[in-house]
Every structure is written in C-alpha cells, then in structure tokens.
Amino acid sequence: MSKQYFSDDELTTAAIEAIKQDRRRKRKRKKIITLLLIVVMLIGIFAAVKGLAGLISNRIEARAVKQHEEALEEARNTAHTWKGCEEWDGDSELVEVARTQLGNVGGDYFGEWAGFDYHVEWCAVFVSWVADQCGCLGTKVPDFALVQDGVNWYQAEGKWGEPGEYEPEAGDIIFFSSSHDGYGTHVGIVASVKDGRVYTIEGNTGWREPLTMEVRDEIDGFTGVCMRNGYDLDYEDILGYGIVD
C-alpha cells in the first residue's frame, strides 16, 4: 500500500480545520459548563427563596395565631363586664348559672346539648341550657332553638311583658327583633335593671360594644360569645320579655 502524501497547502488546511474543531468543542464544553452553573445557581436561588418564603410564612402564621389567641382572650375578658353592671346582678338562679358561661366563644357545647350535630345560632339553646341546669326547663323557660318559638311560648302562656308596660326583673328572658316586625331574632337573660337600663347575659352575641370589630376580625370564623350587654329600656330592638317569676 502506497503512502499518501499531502501538499503544504493541504496540511495547512487540515491543521486549520483541526484547530477550528477544537475551538468548537471548547466553546460547546464552555456553554455546557455555563448552563450547568446557571442551573445550579437557579436551584440554589429557588431553595433560598423557598426557605425564606417558608420562614416568612411561619412568622406570619405564628403572628396570626398569637393575634387570634389575644383576640379570644380579650373577648373572654370583655365578656365579663359592662360598666360595672356585674355589681348589681339580681337574685336569680338563672343569672347565677348564666354567669358561669361568660366568655364562652363559639357555643358549640350548647348546640350539642340540644342535639345538633352542626353549628347553630346558639342564643336560644344557651337560654334553654341555663334553664335545664336550674331545673325549670319546660315550666318557666321553654326548650327552644328558634327564637320565635320562645316568643310564641311565653305569649301562649300569658307570661309576656311588653316593653314600656312591663319592667323586667333579674331572671326574665329578653327577646329582640332586629327586623322590628314582631319576629324574634335574638334572646338573652335579664341580669338586672338599673337607672332606666336593662343589663343582660346573652349567648351568641358580640356584635355590639364592648367587643370591637377589630377583635372580632382577628377571630377566624367568629360565631359569637357569651357576654354581658346593656340597653336603654326603650331600646327599639327589644321585642318583649318572657316573665319567669
């Protein structure tokens, strides 16, 4: 087999092509390395951002939990007082038992006691529960979950007191109508009457002073609290009174 000979021009061309191919390989290798470095950097940045986001999220969640607990505590503390009215609570077993539940937030216990397996508006079942603890459920206080059923019961029993005609006493049941159409929408227990005002203990309330909107907003799914309230005897939302004794 004969040897193959290249001219000087051919050798030069081959060398140049080899150099070019080597440069292309180096550039390709450099691009791959650069791309890998970019990927590694992006992964690192993503991990750092994710970690920072997690840290911020945990701090926000911890702050929210703290605010929630503080709001609950404020709701519980606020529930016990209304301008000193606890100092003149009347002599009534219903009032005495109702006082033990001041600060109860949510009221699910009373709904469960009444046989509900879901959350209910619990102002009426709270009153019924108190009466049951006092042994007068069904005799002096009806067993009711719908406010209007309580209104109907007292009116049928001839134990209904009209605002402005009847002055309530401690232990009476106070009914409200926010719609002002004679239909009961809320109920509580009269704790005392003093200087033209009636003071109450109510379940599923907190939509008036002193539990502020800011506090309620911090309590996720706020469903009312057992707390004291006070109203002028001529307050327009008072529908009437169930006369207990």
N, C-alpha and C positions, 0 to 999 in steps of 0.2 A: 504494500500500500504506500503510495507516494505521499510525501509530506505536503501540507497545504501552506502556502506562503501568502502573507499579507503585505500589501504595499504600505508605505509610511502613512499615506492618507487614510487607508482603511484602518490601520492601527489607531490612528488619532481619533477617527470617528467612533470606533469601538470603545476607546477609553472615555471619550466624552459621554457616550451613552451610558456606560457603567457608572460614571460619576453622577449623571442625572438620575439614574435609577436609585443609587444610594441616597441621594438627596431626597427623592420622593419617599423612600422608606423611612428616612429620618423624620421628614415632615409628618408623615402618616402616624409614626410612632409618637411624635410630639403631640399631635392632635388627640390621639387616644389617651395619652397620659393627662393632657389638659382636661379632656372631657371627664376622665375618672376623678381628677381632683375637684372639678366643678360638682360632680355628683356627690362626692364625699362631703364637700363643703355644704351643699344643699341639704344633705341628710343631717349634718351637724346643726345647721341653722334651724331646720324643721324640729329637730329634737329639742333644741334650746327654746324655740318659740312655744312648742307644746308643753315643755316643762314650766315655762314662765306663765303660760295660759292656765295650766293646772294650779300653779301656786296662787295666781290672782283669783281663780275660781274658788279655790279652797278658802281664801281670805274673805271673799265676798260672801260665800256660804256661811262661814263662821260668824261674820258680822251680821248676816240676816238672822241666823239662829239666836245670836245674842240680843238683837233688837226685838225679835219675836218674844223671847223669854222676858225681856224687860217690859214689853208691852203687856204681856199676860200678867206680870207682877203688878204693874200699875193698874190694870183693870181690876185685879183682885183687891188691891188696897183701896182703890177708889170706891169699889162696890160697898164698902162697909160704912161709909159716911155720907151724909148730906147735910152740911151746915149745922152739925151738932144734933140732928134730929134723933139720933140713937139715944140721947139722954132722956127723951120723954116718950119712949115706946110705951104703948098702953099695956095693961094687964090682960094678955091673951095668950093661950097656949099655941094658937096658930102662928102668932107673931114670934113666939119663942122658938118654935121649930123652924120657921122660915129663916130666922137669923142664922141658924147653923149652916145654911147653904149659901150665904153671901160670898161672892167671889167665885162661885161655880161657873166655869166657862164652858159653853158647848151644850150642857144639859142632856147629853145622850143617856145618862143614867135614868132620868125620869121618863124618857120615851121608852126605854127598855122595860122599866117597871110597868108601864101602861100596855105593854105587849107589842110594841112596834119594833120591827127588825130593820128599820131605816130611820134616818134623821127626820124629826118632825118639829114644827114650830111649837116650842115646849112651854109656853107661858101657862096654858090651861092644865097640862099634865103635872106641872110643878105645883099648882094650887091643889090639885087632886091628891098628889102625893103627900103634901103637908097635912091635908085633912085626914088622910089614911093613917098617918103617924099619930094623929090626935084622937083617932077612933071615932070620927064624926063624918066619914065619907059616906055619902048616900042619905044622910039625915040632915046635916046642916050645910054640907057642901056637896054638890053633885060630882059624880065620876064622869068627867068630860075631857075631851081633847080638842073639840071645836068650841071656840069662844062663844059663839051664838047659842050653842046648846046650853051653856051655863046661864045665859041671859033668859032663855026660854024657861028653864027650870025654876029660877027664882020668881019669875013673873007668874008662872002657873001655881007656885006655892003661896003666892000672896006675900012674898018676902022681898019685894023690890022697892028700892028707895030712889026717888027721882032727885037729880041734882037741884039744889035750891030749895027743895021741900024737905029733904031728909039730911040731917047732919050725921055723917058716918062715924063709926066707933072702931077702935082697935079690934082687929079680927074680922071685920066685914070684908067682903070681896068687892073690889072696884073694877068696873068694866069701862073700856074705852072704845070709841068709834072714830077712827081717823078719817073715815069717809063722811061722817056727820049725817048718815042716812038711817040711823037707828040700828045698824048692823054692827055687832060686836067684833072688834078686830084685835083686842089685847085685853089682858086681865092681870090683876095683881092682888096683893093682900094689904089692907089698910093697917099701918103700924101705929099711927097717931094722927090727931088733928090739933092744930095749934095756930092761933092768930090768923084765922081765915085760910089756912093751908092744910092740905091733906098729904101726909107722908106715907110712903108705901114701900113694900118689898116686892119685887117683881122678878120673875124668871124670864129668860129670853128677851132682855132689854139691853140698853146700852146705846140707844140711838139718840139719847138726849145728853145734856150735861149730867155729870161732870166727865164722862168717858169721851174724850175728844176724838174727832175724826182721825187725827194723826195717829193716835194709839190704835184705833180700830184698823187702820190701813196696814199696820205692822203685824196684825194677827191674821195669818192666812186662813181663808175660809171662815172668817168670824161668824159665829152663829149665836151670838148673844151671851149675856152673863146675868147671873142673879145679883141684883144690886138694889140699892135704895134710890128712890126718886121722890120728888116733891112737886105739888101743883097747887095753884090757887083753887079754891073750892068752885069757882065759876069758870074754870078752865074748859074751853069749848069742846075738847075731845072726851071729856068724862061723859059716858053714856048713862051710868047709874050705878047702884050698889046692890049687891046681894046681902041681905041682912042676915047675919049668922045668929046673933043673940043680942 
